[in-house]
Amino acid sequence: MDDYKQIVDAIALSMGAAWASGVNLYAAILVLGLLSITGNIALPETLHVLNEPVVLFAAGFMFMVEFFADKTPGVDTGWDAIHTFIRIPAGAALAAGAVGDVNPAVMVAAGIVGGGVTAATHATKAGSRVLINTSPEPFTNWAASIGEDMAVVAGLWAALHYPLVFICLLIIFLLMLVWLLPKLWRGIKKVFGFLKRLVTGKKEEETPAPTQDAAADAPAETGLEPAEGKESA
């Protein structure tokens, strides 16, 4: 029974760290590091680096930068684009380290799955921000950013205290993404298509449907030359 609980706890911590990294990497590091140094949780030795003051200071500084960048329309999209190359590998590394130094194969597997979870979460966050930015007012950005920060804290808290509940919710979340991501992608294509037309000044060309009169006027493709007029007798 204890072995089963340890496995569930390790999976929840690994996937929780990966999921949270896709939303806000610096908040995830801060939450895990602060909970560890205050004695509220015991991180595996492979994640003891999060206890280091220099790591916590760096994460705290970057969290403050992201706190303001994430609430500015347009800037948040650029920030997310840059962090595609930061959140995903960092989330994979945290997921691999969260399972502990038990087996290199298990760590690699956790890193692969964790990287996928981080990528899916990051894509959802970044894609939804592009659509939110179609609204000129900043309040939706503020609400989305604050909600994401709260979700990181609540998600990690659930992963650490109610691991089975978190794992079930994560599975539901990933299943919803199968339905949601294609819709987000279509919405993003429309937004960038509109911006392209706005910059170039070109309007979207519409191909008119052929009418009955046009079809009647079109010559039939019979392969024969048109008949010459008959000479009068």
C-alpha positions in Angstrom: 0.0 0.0 0.0 2.8 2.4 0.8 4.5 1.6 -2.5 1.2 2.4 -4.3 0.9 5.7 -2.5 4.5 6.7 -3.3 3.9 5.9 -7.0 0.7 8.0 -7.1 2.4 10.9 -5.2 5.3 10.8 -7.6 3.0 10.8 -10.7 0.9 13.7 -9.3 4.0 15.8 -8.4 5.6 15.1 -11.8 2.6 15.9 -13.9 1.6 18.7 -11.6 4.9 20.4 -12.1 4.7 19.9 -15.9 1.2 21.2 -16.1 2.0 24.3 -13.9 5.1 25.0 -16.0 3.0 25.4 -19.1 0.9 28.0 -17.4 3.5 30.0 -15.4 6.9 28.4 -15.0 8.3 30.9 -12.5 5.2 30.6 -10.3 5.6 26.8 -10.3 9.2 27.0 -9.2 8.4 29.5 -6.5 5.5 27.5 -5.1 7.5 24.2 -5.0 10.7 25.9 -3.6 8.9 27.9 -0.9 6.8 24.9 0.2 10.0 22.8 0.4 12.1 25.3 2.4 9.2 25.9 4.8 8.9 22.2 5.5 5.4 21.8 4.0 6.5 19.2 1.4 9.5 17.0 0.9 10.9 17.3 -2.6 13.0 14.5 -4.1 16.7 15.0 -4.0 16.7 15.6 -7.7 14.6 18.8 -7.1 16.5 20.1 -4.0 18.0 22.7 -6.3 14.7 24.5 -6.1 15.5 25.2 -2.4 18.6 27.3 -3.3 18.2 31.0 -2.6 19.7 32.0 -5.9 17.1 29.9 -7.8 14.2 31.3 -5.7 15.5 34.9 -6.2 15.8 34.3 -10.0 12.3 32.7 -10.2 10.8 35.5 -8.1 12.4 38.2 -10.2 11.1 36.6 -13.5 7.7 36.1 -11.9 7.4 39.8 -11.3 8.5 40.5 -14.9 5.9 38.1 -16.2 3.3 39.4 -13.8 3.3 42.7 -15.7 4.1 41.4 -19.2 1.3 38.9 -18.9 -1.3 41.6 -18.3 -0.4 43.8 -21.2 -2.3 43.1 -24.5 0.1 42.1 -27.3 3.0 41.9 -25.0 1.6 38.8 -23.4 1.5 37.1 -26.8 5.1 37.9 -27.6 6.1 36.7 -24.1 4.3 33.4 -24.7 6.0 33.0 -28.0 9.5 33.5 -26.5 8.6 31.1 -23.6 7.8 28.3 -26.0 11.5 27.6 -25.9 11.7 27.9 -22.1 8.6 26.5 -20.5 8.5 23.2 -22.4 12.1 22.0 -21.7 11.9 23.3 -18.1 8.6 21.5 -17.6 10.1 18.3 -18.9 13.1 18.7 -16.6 10.9 19.3 -13.6 8.7 16.3 -14.4 11.7 14.1 -14.7 13.2 15.3 -11.5 9.9 14.9 -9.6 10.0 11.1 -9.9 13.3 11.0 -8.0 16.5 9.2 -8.9 14.9 5.7 -9.0 15.6 4.6 -12.5 17.0 6.5 -15.5 14.4 5.0 -17.8 11.6 6.2 -15.5 13.1 9.7 -15.4 13.3 9.8 -19.2 9.7 8.6 -19.5 8.5 11.2 -17.0 10.4 13.9 -19.0 8.8 12.8 -22.3 5.3 12.7 -20.9 5.8 15.8 -18.8 7.2 17.7 -21.8 4.0 16.8 -23.7 1.8 18.0 -20.9 3.7 21.2 -20.7 3.5 21.8 -24.4 -0.3 21.2 -24.4 -0.9 23.5 -21.5 1.4 26.2 -23.0 -0.4 26.0 -26.4 -3.7 26.4 -24.7 -2.6 29.4 -22.7 -0.8 31.1 -25.6 -3.7 30.4 -28.1 -6.4 31.7 -25.7 -4.3 34.9 -25.2 -4.2 35.5 -29.0 -8.0 35.4 -29.1 -8.4 37.4 -25.9 -6.2 40.1 -27.5 -8.9 40.7 -30.1 -10.7 42.7 -27.4 -9.2 46.1 -27.1 -9.8 46.6 -23.4 -7.1 45.2 -20.9 -9.5 43.8 -18.3 -9.9 40.4 -19.9 -6.1 40.1 -20.0 -5.9 41.0 -16.3 -8.6 38.5 -15.4 -7.0 35.7 -17.4 -3.5 36.3 -16.0 -4.7 36.4 -12.4 -6.8 33.4 -12.9 -3.8 31.5 -14.4 -1.6 32.4 -11.4 -4.3 31.2 -9.0 -4.7 28.0 -11.0 -1.0 27.3 -10.7 -1.2 27.5 -6.9 -4.4 25.6 -6.6 -3.2 22.9 -9.1 0.0 22.3 -7.3 -1.7 22.3 -3.9 -4.1 19.6 -5.2 -1.3 17.6 -6.7 0.5 17.6 -3.4 -2.4 17.0 -1.0 -5.0 15.2 -3.2 -2.9 13.4 -5.8 -5.6 11.0 -7.1 -8.1 13.9 -7.5 -5.4 15.9 -9.4 -4.6 13.0 -11.7 -8.3 12.5 -12.6 -8.7 16.2 -13.3 -5.6 16.3 -15.4 -6.9 13.4 -17.5 -10.2 15.3 -18.0 -8.2 18.5 -18.9 -6.1 16.6 -21.5 -9.2 15.1 -23.1 -10.8 18.5 -23.3 -7.7 19.8 -25.1 -8.3 17.3 -27.9 -11.6 19.1 -28.6 -10.4 22.6 -27.8 -7.0 23.0 -29.5 -8.3 22.6 -33.1 -10.8 25.3 -32.4 -8.2 27.6 -30.9 -6.0 27.0 -34.0 -8.8 28.0 -36.4 -9.5 31.1 -34.3 -5.8 32.0 -34.4 -5.6 31.6 -38.2 -8.5 34.0 -38.6 -6.9 36.6 -36.3 -3.6 36.5 -38.2 -5.4 36.4 -41.5 -7.2 39.6 -40.5 -4.0 41.2 -39.4 -2.3 40.3 -42.7 -5.1 41.9 -44.7 -5.0 45.0 -42.4 -1.3 45.4 -43.0 -1.2 44.7 -46.7 -4.5 46.5 -47.4 -5.8 43.6 -49.4 -9.4 42.4 -49.0 -10.3 38.8 -48.9 -11.2 37.7 -52.4 -14.4 35.8 -52.8 -15.0 33.6 -55.8 -18.6 34.2 -57.0 -20.7 31.2 -57.6 -21.6 30.6 -61.3 -25.1 31.7 -62.2 -27.5 30.0 -64.6 -27.1 32.8 -67.2 -23.3 32.5 -67.1 -23.6 28.7 -67.5 -25.9 29.2 -70.5 -23.6 31.7 -72.1 -20.6 29.5 -71.8 -19.9 27.5 -75.0 -20.3 23.8 -74.7 -17.0 21.9 -74.9 -17.9 19.4 -77.6 -14.6 19.4 -79.4 -16.3 20.5 -82.7 -15.8 23.8 -84.6 -18.7 26.1 -84.6 -20.9 25.6 -87.7 -20.6 28.2 -90.5 -23.7 30.0 -91.5 -25.5 28.3 -94.4 -25.5 29.9 -97.8 -28.9 30.8 -99.0 -30.1 28.9 -101.9 
